[in-house]
Amino acid sequence: MGLSPWNTFPDGAGSESESSGKGSTIQSFNGIKAILEHLDHIARLKDYQCARTKEIPDLPLTCYVECHVAQWLHSENVKECANRKLLDSVCKRCEEFHERAAQSILRTKMDMTEPVSEVVQSTLDFESASSNFQTALAALHVECGYNQ
């Protein structure tokens, strides 16, 4: 699977190029753009789940290779954020969200008939993972903004 529209971050969402004055480019994290792109991705997932589209949304198979946020977290650019605990939290939330999203797509694709309680719990887990990821992205955005 190649990079999906969610992972390519149109117009540099998730990171921004800044000139350091020495001819080099530093990639700064932009949590606002990352959150907006995440919300767009959520909309595509829900469109598929609710049968508004038959196009299966792309999901990263491995965060380190295909997820733009994870790529930034494991790059040299991460040194703009000294809060290791926050970086670990963002990485964990990213992985949890991708796992819940993949489970959601699989359930929809397989047209699984499940008890209502399982469907509700699965939806709550997905929404919670998305919310936790957005919160972590916002915290990282604030942290990186203060360190610039």
MIMI-589094 format. One record per residue: residue in three letters; x, y, z of N, C-alpha, C in turn. Coordinates in nm, 3 decimals. Each point is the difference from the previous one (the first is absolute). Example, Ala and Ser with C-alpha at 12.3 -4.5 7.8 and 13.67 -1.06 7.14 Angstrom:
BEGIN
> residu, neast, nnorth, nup, caeast, canorth, caup, ceast, cnorth, cup
> ALA, 1.319, -0.569, 0.780, -0.089, 0.119, 0.000, 0.090, 0.120, 0.000
> SER, -0.035, 0.105, -0.072, 0.082, 0.119, 0.006, -0.077, 0.109, 0.073
This chain:
BEGIN
> residu, neast, nnorth, nup, caeast, canorth, caup, ceast, cnorth, cup
> MET, 0.086, -0.117, 0.000, -0.086, 0.117, 0.000, 0.090, 0.122, 0.000
> GLY, -0.030, 0.096, -0.087, 0.077, 0.123, -0.005, -0.051, 0.100, 0.101
> LEU, 0.058, 0.117, -0.004, -0.045, 0.104, 0.091, -0.140, 0.045, -0.039
> SER, -0.088, 0.004, 0.094, -0.138, 0.041, -0.024, -0.010, 0.152, 0.008
> PRO, -0.112, 0.056, -0.047, -0.018, 0.145, 0.013, 0.010, 0.044, 0.146
> TRP, -0.040, -0.083, 0.093, 0.008, 0.033, 0.143, 0.145, 0.016, 0.042
> ASN, 0.087, -0.079, -0.057, 0.138, 0.001, 0.044, 0.087, 0.099, -0.074
> THR, -0.045, 0.051, -0.112, 0.083, 0.093, -0.075, -0.015, 0.142, 0.049
> PHE, -0.101, 0.030, 0.079, -0.020, 0.131, 0.058, 0.009, 0.110, -0.105
> PRO, -0.110, 0.028, -0.072, 0.002, 0.102, -0.103, 0.054, 0.132, 0.054
> ASP, 0.071, 0.070, -0.084, 0.058, 0.130, 0.035, 0.086, -0.008, 0.125
> GLY, 0.062, -0.114, 0.024, 0.092, -0.013, 0.112, -0.067, -0.012, 0.135
> ALA, -0.125, -0.044, 0.005, -0.067, -0.015, 0.130, 0.083, -0.092, 0.087
> GLY, 0.005, 0.033, 0.126, 0.078, -0.081, 0.092, 0.140, 0.051, 0.017
> SER, 0.055, 0.059, -0.104, 0.132, 0.061, 0.012, 0.008, 0.116, -0.096
> GLU, 0.086, 0.093, 0.034, 0.018, 0.116, -0.086, 0.148, 0.024, -0.019
> SER, 0.037, 0.039, -0.121, 0.140, 0.033, -0.026, 0.027, 0.141, 0.044
> GLU, 0.110, 0.017, 0.069, 0.043, 0.132, 0.041, 0.145, 0.016, -0.035
> SER, 0.035, 0.115, -0.052, 0.139, 0.025, -0.031, 0.074, 0.036, 0.127
> SER, 0.115, -0.061, 0.020, 0.078, 0.029, 0.119, 0.101, 0.112, -0.026
> GLY, 0.000, 0.055, -0.121, 0.091, 0.108, -0.032, 0.135, -0.050, -0.047
> LYS, 0.026, -0.128, 0.004, 0.128, -0.057, -0.042, -0.017, -0.085, -0.125
> GLY, -0.112, 0.019, -0.070, -0.023, -0.076, -0.122, -0.060, -0.137, 0.025
> SER, -0.022, -0.037, 0.124, -0.060, -0.129, 0.029, -0.147, 0.018, 0.037
> THR, -0.072, -0.108, -0.001, -0.142, 0.002, 0.033, -0.025, -0.084, 0.123
> ILE, -0.073, 0.056, 0.095, -0.038, -0.072, 0.121, -0.149, -0.030, -0.009
> GLN, -0.039, -0.124, 0.024, -0.140, -0.037, 0.000, -0.056, 0.020, 0.139
> SER, -0.091, 0.096, 0.016, -0.063, 0.027, 0.129, -0.136, -0.068, 0.004
> PHE, -0.033, -0.054, 0.112, -0.129, -0.069, 0.015, -0.112, 0.102, 0.007
> ASN, -0.107, -0.024, -0.075, -0.119, 0.085, 0.004, -0.118, -0.089, 0.038
> GLY, -0.031, 0.000, 0.129, -0.107, -0.085, 0.052, -0.137, 0.038, -0.051
> ILE, -0.023, 0.128, -0.028, -0.131, 0.044, -0.050, -0.028, -0.065, -0.135
> LYS, 0.097, 0.005, -0.089, -0.017, -0.063, -0.132, -0.013, -0.151, 0.015
> ALA, 0.076, -0.060, 0.090, -0.009, -0.144, 0.022, -0.139, -0.040, 0.051
> ILE, -0.055, 0.080, 0.091, -0.134, -0.029, 0.053, -0.105, 0.016, -0.109
> LEU, 0.009, 0.106, -0.080, -0.096, 0.019, -0.109, 0.005, -0.115, -0.100
> GLU, 0.119, -0.045, -0.031, 0.013, -0.113, -0.092, -0.054, -0.128, 0.064
> HIS, 0.020, -0.016, 0.130, -0.055, -0.115, 0.073, -0.153, 0.002, -0.007
> LEU, -0.059, 0.117, 0.020, -0.146, 0.011, -0.006, -0.053, -0.032, -0.140
> ASP, 0.074, 0.040, -0.102, -0.037, -0.033, -0.137, 0.006, -0.152, -0.021
> HIS, 0.102, -0.061, 0.056, 0.015, -0.145, -0.008, -0.116, -0.070, 0.071
> ILE, -0.037, 0.050, 0.116, -0.114, -0.054, 0.075, -0.127, 0.007, -0.084
> ALA, -0.020, 0.112, -0.068, -0.118, 0.016, -0.085, -0.003, -0.106, -0.110
> ARG, 0.116, -0.028, -0.061, 0.006, -0.104, -0.104, -0.029, -0.138, 0.058
> LEU, 0.051, -0.026, 0.122, -0.028, -0.128, 0.066, -0.149, -0.016, 0.027
> LYS, -0.062, 0.105, 0.050, -0.143, -0.006, 0.032, -0.085, -0.011, -0.126
> ASP, 0.042, 0.065, -0.107, -0.072, -0.013, -0.127, 0.000, -0.146, -0.045
> TYR, 0.112, -0.068, 0.017, 0.008, -0.141, -0.037, -0.084, -0.085, 0.095
> GLN, 0.010, 0.025, 0.129, -0.075, -0.078, 0.099, -0.150, 0.014, -0.019
> CYS, -0.044, 0.117, -0.040, -0.143, 0.026, -0.016, -0.048, -0.026, -0.143
> ALA, 0.084, -0.060, -0.079, -0.032, -0.038, -0.139, -0.031, 0.120, -0.089
> ARG, 0.056, 0.117, 0.033, -0.016, 0.116, -0.089, 0.100, -0.007, -0.115
> THR, 0.100, -0.086, 0.016, 0.097, -0.026, -0.106, 0.045, -0.144, 0.010
> LYS, 0.040, -0.056, -0.113, 0.052, -0.137, 0.000, 0.152, 0.000, 0.000
> GLU, 0.059, 0.119, -0.010, 0.146, 0.012, -0.002, 0.055, -0.020, 0.142
> ILE, 0.083, -0.102, 0.013, 0.058, -0.030, 0.131, 0.112, 0.101, 0.027
> PRO, -0.008, 0.071, 0.112, 0.106, 0.097, 0.032, 0.134, -0.070, 0.023
> ASP, 0.107, 0.064, -0.044, 0.133, -0.055, 0.023, 0.035, 0.012, 0.148
> LEU, 0.062, -0.103, 0.051, 0.050, -0.001, 0.136, 0.145, -0.044, -0.004
> PRO, 0.085, 0.063, 0.080, 0.140, -0.043, 0.000, 0.014, -0.141, 0.056
> LEU, 0.083, -0.080, -0.064, 0.027, -0.134, 0.052, 0.100, 0.007, 0.114
> THR, 0.094, 0.092, -0.010, 0.097, 0.020, 0.106, 0.016, 0.149, 0.022
> CYS, -0.014, 0.043, 0.123, 0.009, 0.143, 0.031, 0.135, 0.059, -0.041
> TYR, 0.107, -0.073, 0.024, 0.133, 0.056, -0.024, 0.025, 0.029, -0.147
> VAL, -0.064, -0.075, -0.088, 0.027, 0.015, -0.143, -0.103, 0.090, -0.068
> GLU, -0.126, -0.016, 0.033, -0.105, 0.064, -0.078, -0.073, 0.115, 0.069
> CYS, 0.011, 0.015, 0.129, -0.071, 0.104, 0.072, 0.089, 0.124, 0.011
> HIS, -0.049, 0.113, -0.049, 0.080, 0.122, -0.002, 0.037, 0.047, 0.141
> VAL, -0.092, -0.010, 0.094, 0.029, 0.042, 0.137, 0.111, -0.088, 0.057
> ALA, -0.009, -0.131, -0.019, 0.103, -0.091, 0.050, 0.134, 0.026, -0.069
> GLN, -0.004, 0.032, -0.129, 0.124, 0.032, -0.069, 0.067, 0.120, 0.065
> TRP, -0.080, 0.102, 0.033, 0.057, 0.119, 0.065, 0.054, -0.037, 0.138
> LEU, -0.075, -0.083, 0.074, 0.041, -0.039, 0.135, 0.133, -0.076, 0.001
> HIS, 0.032, -0.067, -0.110, 0.121, -0.081, -0.006, 0.106, 0.064, -0.091
> SER, -0.013, 0.129, -0.023, 0.096, 0.071, -0.085, 0.091, 0.086, 0.085
> GLU, 0.097, 0.061, -0.064, 0.089, 0.093, 0.067, -0.075, 0.124, 0.048
> ASN, -0.111, 0.032, -0.065, -0.075, 0.120, 0.032, -0.067, -0.006, 0.137
> VAL, -0.010, -0.119, 0.057, -0.066, -0.017, 0.129, 0.077, 0.071, 0.113
> LYS, 0.125, 0.034, -0.024, 0.078, 0.064, 0.106, -0.051, 0.138, 0.036
> GLU, -0.094, 0.055, -0.081, -0.061, 0.128, 0.038, -0.092, -0.017, 0.120
> CYS, -0.029, -0.124, 0.037, -0.083, -0.028, 0.118, 0.082, -0.082, 0.099
> ALA, 0.025, 0.057, 0.115, 0.083, -0.066, 0.100, -0.081, -0.089, 0.095
> ASN, -0.132, 0.006, -0.009, -0.086, -0.073, 0.091, -0.018, -0.144, -0.049
> ARG, 0.088, -0.089, 0.043, 0.000, -0.140, -0.045, -0.130, -0.072, 0.037
> LYS, -0.053, 0.031, 0.118, -0.125, -0.063, 0.044, -0.113, 0.035, -0.096
> LEU, -0.006, 0.125, -0.043, -0.102, 0.044, -0.095, 0.018, -0.069, -0.135
> LEU, 0.124, -0.010, -0.047, 0.026, -0.066, -0.128, -0.044, -0.147, 0.005
> ASP, 0.031, -0.067, 0.110, -0.042, -0.139, 0.016, -0.153, -0.011, 0.003
> SER, -0.065, 0.095, 0.065, -0.146, 0.000, 0.007, -0.062, 0.018, -0.138
> VAL, 0.054, 0.094, -0.078, -0.051, 0.023, -0.136, 0.016, -0.126, -0.084
> CYS, 0.117, -0.062, 0.009, 0.026, -0.122, -0.076, -0.099, -0.110, 0.040
> LYS, -0.022, -0.018, 0.128, -0.093, -0.102, 0.049, -0.142, 0.030, -0.048
> ARG, -0.043, 0.124, 0.010, -0.136, 0.038, -0.043, -0.017, -0.019, -0.150
> CYS, 0.105, 0.029, -0.075, -0.002, -0.018, -0.146, -0.021, -0.148, -0.034
> GLU, 0.079, -0.085, 0.064, -0.011, -0.144, -0.024, -0.137, -0.053, 0.041
> GLU, -0.052, 0.046, 0.115, -0.132, -0.044, 0.046, -0.109, 0.041, -0.098
> PHE, 0.009, 0.124, -0.050, -0.100, 0.044, -0.095, 0.004, -0.086, -0.126
> HIS, 0.119, -0.023, -0.055, 0.011, -0.079, -0.123, -0.053, -0.142, 0.020
> GLU, 0.025, -0.056, 0.118, -0.050, -0.134, 0.030, -0.153, -0.001, 0.004
> ARG, -0.061, 0.096, 0.068, -0.146, 0.008, 0.009, -0.061, 0.027, -0.138
> ALA, 0.064, 0.086, -0.078, -0.052, 0.031, -0.133, 0.005, -0.125, -0.089
> ALA, 0.108, -0.076, 0.008, 0.011, -0.123, -0.079, -0.106, -0.101, 0.041
> GLN, -0.024, -0.014, 0.131, -0.104, -0.091, 0.048, -0.137, 0.045, -0.051
> SER, -0.023, 0.129, 0.001, -0.126, 0.054, -0.047, -0.024, -0.030, -0.148
> ILE, 0.103, 0.021, -0.079, -0.010, -0.027, -0.144, -0.023, -0.149, -0.025
> LEU, 0.072, -0.084, 0.073, -0.015, -0.144, -0.015, -0.142, -0.044, 0.034
> ARG, -0.055, 0.050, 0.109, -0.137, -0.035, 0.039, -0.100, 0.042, -0.107
> THR, 0.020, 0.120, -0.054, -0.090, 0.050, -0.103, 0.014, -0.082, -0.127
> LYS, 0.123, -0.028, -0.040, 0.026, -0.075, -0.123, -0.057, -0.141, 0.007
> MET, 0.009, -0.061, 0.119, -0.049, -0.137, 0.017, -0.150, -0.002, 0.025
> ASP, -0.061, 0.117, 0.014, -0.143, 0.011, 0.027, -0.039, -0.091, 0.116
> MET, 0.077, 0.013, 0.107, -0.019, -0.085, 0.116, -0.131, 0.033, 0.071
> THR, -0.076, -0.103, 0.031, -0.119, 0.018, 0.080, 0.039, -0.027, 0.145
> GLU, -0.014, 0.101, 0.081, 0.043, -0.009, 0.138, -0.112, 0.051, 0.090
> PRO, 0.003, -0.041, 0.124, -0.097, 0.057, 0.095, 0.020, 0.152, 0.009
> VAL, -0.108, 0.070, 0.023, 0.004, 0.146, 0.005, 0.103, 0.048, 0.102
> SER, 0.011, -0.068, 0.112, 0.095, 0.044, 0.103, 0.144, -0.002, -0.051
> GLU, 0.036, -0.100, -0.082, 0.136, -0.006, -0.056, 0.022, 0.111, -0.102
> VAL, -0.101, 0.029, -0.080, 0.011, 0.107, -0.098, 0.018, 0.134, 0.071
> VAL, -0.079, 0.023, 0.103, 0.009, 0.125, 0.075, 0.138, 0.012, 0.066
> GLN, 0.048, -0.108, 0.062, 0.131, 0.004, 0.066, 0.111, 0.025, -0.102
> SER, -0.008, -0.064, -0.115, 0.099, 0.020, -0.105, 0.002, 0.146, -0.046
> THR, -0.118, 0.058, -0.016, -0.012, 0.139, -0.041, 0.058, 0.093, 0.106
> LEU, -0.031, -0.029, 0.126, 0.053, 0.081, 0.110, 0.152, -0.009, 0.006
> ASP, 0.056, -0.120, -0.019, 0.145, -0.018, 0.000, 0.064, 0.080, -0.113
> PHE, -0.061, -0.004, -0.118, 0.051, 0.073, -0.116, -0.003, 0.151, 0.026
> GLU, -0.113, 0.049, 0.049, -0.014, 0.144, 0.028, 0.098, 0.043, 0.109
> SER, 0.018, -0.082, 0.101, 0.092, 0.032, 0.107, 0.145, 0.004, -0.051
> ALA, 0.038, -0.096, -0.084, 0.134, -0.001, -0.057, 0.024, 0.123, -0.086
> SER, -0.101, 0.040, -0.076, 0.013, 0.120, -0.083, 0.015, 0.124, 0.086
> SER, -0.082, 0.012, 0.102, 0.005, 0.115, 0.090, 0.134, 0.008, 0.073
> ASN, 0.048, -0.114, 0.050, 0.129, -0.004, 0.069, 0.114, 0.041, -0.093
> PHE, -0.006, -0.044, -0.126, 0.103, 0.035, -0.097, -0.002, 0.150, -0.028
> GLN, -0.120, 0.056, -0.017, -0.011, 0.144, -0.025, 0.054, 0.081, 0.118
> THR, -0.031, -0.044, 0.121, 0.049, 0.067, 0.120, 0.153, -0.004, 0.005
> ALA, 0.057, -0.115, -0.033, 0.146, -0.014, 0.000, 0.063, 0.088, -0.108
> LEU, -0.063, 0.008, -0.117, 0.051, 0.087, -0.107, -0.003, 0.146, 0.043
> ALA, -0.108, 0.040, 0.066, -0.012, 0.138, 0.047, 0.108, 0.031, 0.104
> ALA, 0.023, -0.093, 0.092, 0.103, 0.021, 0.102, 0.138, 0.011, -0.064
> LEU, 0.026, -0.084, -0.101, 0.127, 0.005, -0.069, 0.015, 0.132, -0.076
> HIS, -0.107, 0.047, -0.059, 0.002, 0.127, -0.071, 0.038, 0.114, 0.094
> VAL, -0.061, 0.001, 0.117, 0.029, 0.104, 0.099, 0.145, -0.012, 0.046
> GLU, 0.044, -0.120, 0.032, 0.137, -0.023, 0.046, 0.102, 0.046, -0.104
> CYS, -0.021, -0.036, -0.125, 0.094, 0.038, -0.106, -0.005, 0.150, -0.026
> GLY, -0.117, 0.060, 0.012, -0.014, 0.144, -0.021, 0.076, 0.079, 0.102
> TYR, 0.001, -0.047, 0.124, 0.072, 0.072, 0.106, 0.151, -0.016, -0.013
> ASN, 0.044, -0.108, -0.065, 0.144, -0.022, -0.011, 0.063, 0.067, -0.121
> GLN, -0.079, 0.064, -0.085, 0.055, 0.063, -0.121, 0.057, 0.134, 0.030
